[in-house]
Amino acid sequence: MQKKENNFEEGFNIKEFILFDEDIKVYPDATIGCETSIGGNTCIYDCKIGNNVDIGKNCIVGNYTMLEDGVKVGDGSKVWHYCHIRNGVTIGKDCNLGNYVFIDSGVVIGDETKIQNYVPVYHGVTLEEGVFFGPNALTTNDMIPRARASEGQLKDKDDWNVSSIHIGKDASIGAGSVLRPGITIGEKALIGAGTVVTKDVPAGAVVVGNQGRVIRYIKGYEPK
Ligand SMILES: CC(C)(COP(=O)(O)OP(=O)(O)OC[C@H]1O[C@@H](n2cnc3c(N)ncnc32)[C@H](O)[C@@H]1OP(=O)(O)O)[C@@H](O)C(=O)NCCC(=O)NCCS
């Protein structure tokens, strides 16, 4: 674990004047862009980090992971191997993103969120703090998905509408579940494994099945 000088572009800096070799570990094949800063006690495996990226203290960025320009990673957060974090994403503090997680441009992830392996979080999704995603859970953002525009021509970014999904704090999304575009999931809601969520979910509701239905409420969230 040594630094390889020629992977660092001009403007690379280390926060808090911590001695590079003592407190920050950068694996030899990591590439780090300019104006990027890294906090103390952070470990950067062999990965690709863009320009103007801000990585906090006590973080991990895994092998083959890519952090595009402008990404922010809060103190204590881990972005494990093979992740792709697109431009302008903000990851809060003490988050844990498993292998093969994809976070689309501009997504904001609240503190202490846990996202397990193979989860894509698409543009337009917002996560409050403490959200849990089980492995292979899916977000979506295009209600009428088409590869080509209506006249058969190639689609560009103006040929579709983003439908946002909002997930409240401490909500859990079970493994392999699918969240339809445009829905809101209330705080502390619990979505069962394999659920297809087609409607808004009230706070504290436990929802299972296709289509998702409420089977009970978490204690303290029962409707009056
Ligand atoms: C949703 C969940 C929390 C419900 O647990 P529970 O409240 O203990 O519910 P029960 O096991 O008593 O099941 C109640 C009913 O719902 C059904 N059910 C439970 N989970 C279900 C699911 N995921 N999909 C469809 N039906 C489900 C049960 O079969 C049962 O049906 P029945 O009353 O006809 O027999 C749990 O089943 C679940 O899916 N947890 C998420 C697991 C997960 O994805 N973890 C991710 C990290 S590995």
PDBQT file of the ligand as one rigid body, heavy atoms in Angstrom, charges set to zero:
ROOT
HETATM    1  C1  LIG A 301     -42.202  -8.786   5.601  1.00  0.00    +0.000 C 
HETATM    2  C2  LIG A 301     -41.670  -9.576   6.774  1.00  0.00    +0.000 C 
HETATM    3  C3  LIG A 301     -40.903  -8.642   7.723  1.00  0.00    +0.000 C 
HETATM    4  C4  LIG A 301     -42.898 -10.144   7.472  1.00  0.00    +0.000 C 
HETATM    5  O1  LIG A 301     -42.516 -10.814   8.614  1.00  0.00    +0.000 OA
HETATM    6  P1  LIG A 301     -43.672 -11.174   9.698  1.00  0.00    +0.000 P 
HETATM    7  O2  LIG A 301     -44.378  -9.940  10.133  1.00  0.00    +0.000 OA
HETATM    8  O3  LIG A 301     -42.992 -12.003  10.735  1.00  0.00    +0.000 OA
HETATM    9  O4  LIG A 301     -44.724 -11.975   8.860  1.00  0.00    +0.000 OA
HETATM   10  P2  LIG A 301     -45.084 -13.524   8.886  1.00  0.00    +0.000 P 
HETATM   11  O5  LIG A 301     -43.882 -14.345   8.615  1.00  0.00    +0.000 OA
HETATM   12  O6  LIG A 301     -45.862 -13.796  10.155  1.00  0.00    +0.000 OA
HETATM   13  O7  LIG A 301     -46.080 -13.646   7.640  1.00  0.00    +0.000 OA
HETATM   14  C5  LIG A 301     -47.369 -13.083   7.637  1.00  0.00    +0.000 C 
HETATM   15  C6  LIG A 301     -48.009 -13.459   6.311  1.00  0.00    +0.000 C 
HETATM   16  O8  LIG A 301     -47.368 -12.722   5.264  1.00  0.00    +0.000 OA
HETATM   17  C7  LIG A 301     -46.761 -13.624   4.339  1.00  0.00    +0.000 C 
HETATM   18  N1  LIG A 301     -45.462 -13.052   3.988  1.00  0.00    +0.000 N 
HETATM   19  C8  LIG A 301     -44.451 -12.723   4.824  1.00  0.00    +0.000 A 
HETATM   20  N2  LIG A 301     -43.422 -12.204   4.133  1.00  0.00    +0.000 NA
HETATM   21  C9  LIG A 301     -43.794 -12.219   2.846  1.00  0.00    +0.000 A 
HETATM   22  C10 LIG A 301     -43.157 -11.803   1.657  1.00  0.00    +0.000 A 
HETATM   23  N3  LIG A 301     -41.931 -11.270   1.688  1.00  0.00    +0.000 N 
HETATM   24  N4  LIG A 301     -43.834 -11.934   0.499  1.00  0.00    +0.000 NA
HETATM   25  C11 LIG A 301     -45.077 -12.457   0.466  1.00  0.00    +0.000 A 
HETATM   26  N5  LIG A 301     -45.746 -12.865   1.565  1.00  0.00    +0.000 NA
HETATM   27  C12 LIG A 301     -45.104 -12.753   2.748  1.00  0.00    +0.000 A 
HETATM   28  C13 LIG A 301     -46.599 -14.932   5.085  1.00  0.00    +0.000 C 
HETATM   29  O9  LIG A 301     -46.579 -16.015   4.180  1.00  0.00    +0.000 OA
HETATM   30  C14 LIG A 301     -47.830 -14.928   5.929  1.00  0.00    +0.000 C 
HETATM   31  O10 LIG A 301     -48.937 -15.264   5.148  1.00  0.00    +0.000 OA
HETATM   32  P3  LIG A 301     -50.196 -16.113   5.765  1.00  0.00    +0.000 P 
HETATM   33  O11 LIG A 301     -50.748 -15.223   6.852  1.00  0.00    +0.000 OA
HETATM   34  O12 LIG A 301     -51.094 -16.282   4.582  1.00  0.00    +0.000 OA
HETATM   35  O13 LIG A 301     -49.610 -17.348   6.300  1.00  0.00    +0.000 OA
HETATM   36  C15 LIG A 301     -40.682 -10.708   6.334  1.00  0.00    +0.000 C 
HETATM   37  O14 LIG A 301     -41.407 -11.835   5.865  1.00  0.00    +0.000 OA
HETATM   38  C16 LIG A 301     -39.742 -10.272   5.217  1.00  0.00    +0.000 C 
HETATM   39  O15 LIG A 301     -39.991 -10.417   4.010  1.00  0.00    +0.000 OA
HETATM   40  N6  LIG A 301     -38.597  -9.668   5.663  1.00  0.00    +0.000 N 
HETATM   41  C17 LIG A 301     -37.600  -9.098   4.756  1.00  0.00    +0.000 C 
HETATM   42  C18 LIG A 301     -36.431 -10.077   4.542  1.00  0.00    +0.000 C 
HETATM   43  C19 LIG A 301     -35.367  -9.406   3.691  1.00  0.00    +0.000 C 
HETATM   44  O16 LIG A 301     -35.601  -9.071   2.552  1.00  0.00    +0.000 OA
HETATM   45  N7  LIG A 301     -34.196  -9.167   4.263  1.00  0.00    +0.000 N 
HETATM   46  C20 LIG A 301     -33.150  -8.402   3.553  1.00  0.00    +0.000 C 
HETATM   47  C21 LIG A 301     -31.808  -8.583   4.161  1.00  0.00    +0.000 C 
HETATM   48  S1  LIG A 301     -31.188 -10.214   3.884  1.00  0.00    +0.000 SA
ENDROOT
TORSDOF 0
